[in-house]
Amino acid sequence: MPYPFESKKTEQPSTYFVQDRQNESEFTRLILQDQMLTAAMGGNFSEQPEPKAFRRVLDVGCGTGGWLLQAAQTYPDMSLFGIDISKRMIDYAREQAAISQHTERVEFQVMDALRMLEFPKAFFDLVNMRFGFSFLRTWDWPKMLSEMQRVARPGGIIRITDSAIQHISNSPALTQLQQMAICAFLQAGHIFEQERLGVLPHLERLLTRYGVRRVQTKAYSIEFRAGTSEGQAYAEDMGYVYKTIRPFLKKWGCLAPNYDEIYRQAIEEMQQSDFCSSWDLLTAWGERD
Ligand SMILES: C[S@@+](CC[C@H](N)C(=O)[O-])C[C@H]1O[C@@H](n2cnc3c(N)ncnc32)[C@H](O)[C@@H]1O
């Protein structure tokens, strides 16, 4: 399918917690995390009563494109569009679309969602965004939600999934790392208050306040245990993220002096046979007017 909305813009500085858009650890982590979480959440649209009715779907900040490609596999009549600020992510997503022979129905584009969504108005049946807090500051939500609604058709669905920052685990060192992340996301303006759940307590209010109708939510607490493949994937995800996030923690004055020691300890604790962690996520969705 030819892509009619090609952006000509050059790269701008990003508000993402990983500044380096070529970062290999972040890239590998997002592939791993996407597979782990889409499965744990019961697929792409587990809370939507009639997902087959969605003909055109946009994923904002699509990363490596796994969520969209999973939807392409499950729903043969859906046209899917993904945008991300990182060319590295989009190149990979396009490769995967080619490998899975979905290029006719799946398009990926480099685009900065904070500038505008370069699509016609009323174009999509559903506009999705997962883990937007990683690049949205609290003051970015009104414009982001307004853009998501502009490109959704009347009655179309705006769907946001976001994540807690601190999980409930029996690793004291992992908890310490996650508390440093809360500190940095707060200093950087990505969360509203010092809150282990990040933006989750605000999603329903944000959608309602900025014009989305009939907002509903679905909460998830996903358990990860040592000795399972999911527990191993979780430990790897945390291992990557707390390596990659180090410059962000430093920039915002939240890096403990003994960070490397705490990091090593967290990796060790996550390998203990009794390790377990519970990760809270929330999906909030509603209709465009
Ligand atoms: C935490 S990842 C989530 C990726 C994907 N949504 C998922 O759930 O796997 C956030 C993504 O947002 C992208 N991103 C950061 N700033 C952005 C912006 N201004 N516009 C579009 N994408 C952005 C990053 O490159 C990254 O791929």
The ligand as an SDF file (V2000), in Angstrom:
LIG
                    3D

 27 29  0  0  0  0  0  0  0  0999 V2000
    8.2670    2.4040   25.9770 C   0  0  0  0  0  0  0  0  0  0  0  0
    8.3240    2.3670   24.2380 S   0  0  0  0  0  0  0  0  0  0  0  0
    6.8080    1.5280   23.8710 C   0  0  0  0  0  0  0  0  0  0  0  0
    6.7530    0.9520   22.4960 C   0  0  0  0  0  0  0  0  0  0  0  0
    5.4370    0.2490   22.1410 C   0  0  0  0  0  0  0  0  0  0  0  0
    4.3050    1.1350   22.2630 N   0  0  0  0  0  0  0  0  0  0  0  0
    5.2270   -0.9520   23.0120 C   0  0  0  0  0  0  0  0  0  0  0  0
    4.3280   -0.9470   23.8420 O   0  0  0  0  0  0  0  0  0  0  0  0
    5.9900   -1.9010   22.8530 O   0  0  0  0  0  0  0  0  0  0  0  0
    7.9900    4.0140   23.7480 C   0  0  0  0  0  0  0  0  0  0  0  0
    8.2140    4.2730   22.2710 C   0  0  0  0  0  0  0  0  0  0  0  0
    7.8760    5.6340   22.0140 O   0  0  0  0  0  0  0  0  0  0  0  0
    8.7790    6.1370   21.0510 C   0  0  0  0  0  0  0  0  0  0  0  0
    8.7730    7.6100   21.1410 N   0  0  0  0  0  0  0  0  0  0  0  0
    9.4260    8.3920   22.0160 C   0  0  0  0  0  0  0  0  0  0  0  0
    9.1530    9.6920   21.7850 N   0  0  0  0  0  0  0  0  0  0  0  0
    8.2880    9.7260   20.7420 C   0  0  0  0  0  0  0  0  0  0  0  0
    7.6300   10.7630   20.0340 C   0  0  0  0  0  0  0  0  0  0  0  0
    7.8020   12.0450   20.3720 N   0  0  0  0  0  0  0  0  0  0  0  0
    6.8390   10.4370   18.9970 N   0  0  0  0  0  0  0  0  0  0  0  0
    6.6560    9.1370   18.6350 C   0  0  0  0  0  0  0  0  0  0  0  0
    7.2450    8.1140   19.2730 N   0  0  0  0  0  0  0  0  0  0  0  0
    8.0440    8.3900   20.3200 C   0  0  0  0  0  0  0  0  0  0  0  0
   10.1070    5.4890   21.4080 C   0  0  0  0  0  0  0  0  0  0  0  0
   11.0110    5.5200   20.3270 O   0  0  0  0  0  0  0  0  0  0  0  0
    9.6520    4.0960   21.7990 C   0  0  0  0  0  0  0  0  0  0  0  0
    9.6820    3.2270   20.7000 O   0  0  0  0  0  0  0  0  0  0  0  0
  1  2  1  0
  2  3  1  0
  2 10  1  0
  3  4  1  0
  4  5  1  0
  5  6  1  0
  5  7  1  0
  7  8  2  0
  7  9  1  0
 10 11  1  0
 11 12  1  0
 11 26  1  0
 12 13  1  0
 13 14  1  0
 13 24  1  0
 14 15  1  0
 14 23  1  0
 15 16  2  0
 16 17  1  0
 17 18  1  0
 17 23  2  0
 18 19  1  0
 18 20  2  0
 20 21  1  0
 21 22  2  0
 22 23  1  0
 24 25  1  0
 24 26  1  0
 26 27  1  0
M  CHG  2   2   1   9  -1
M  END
$$$$
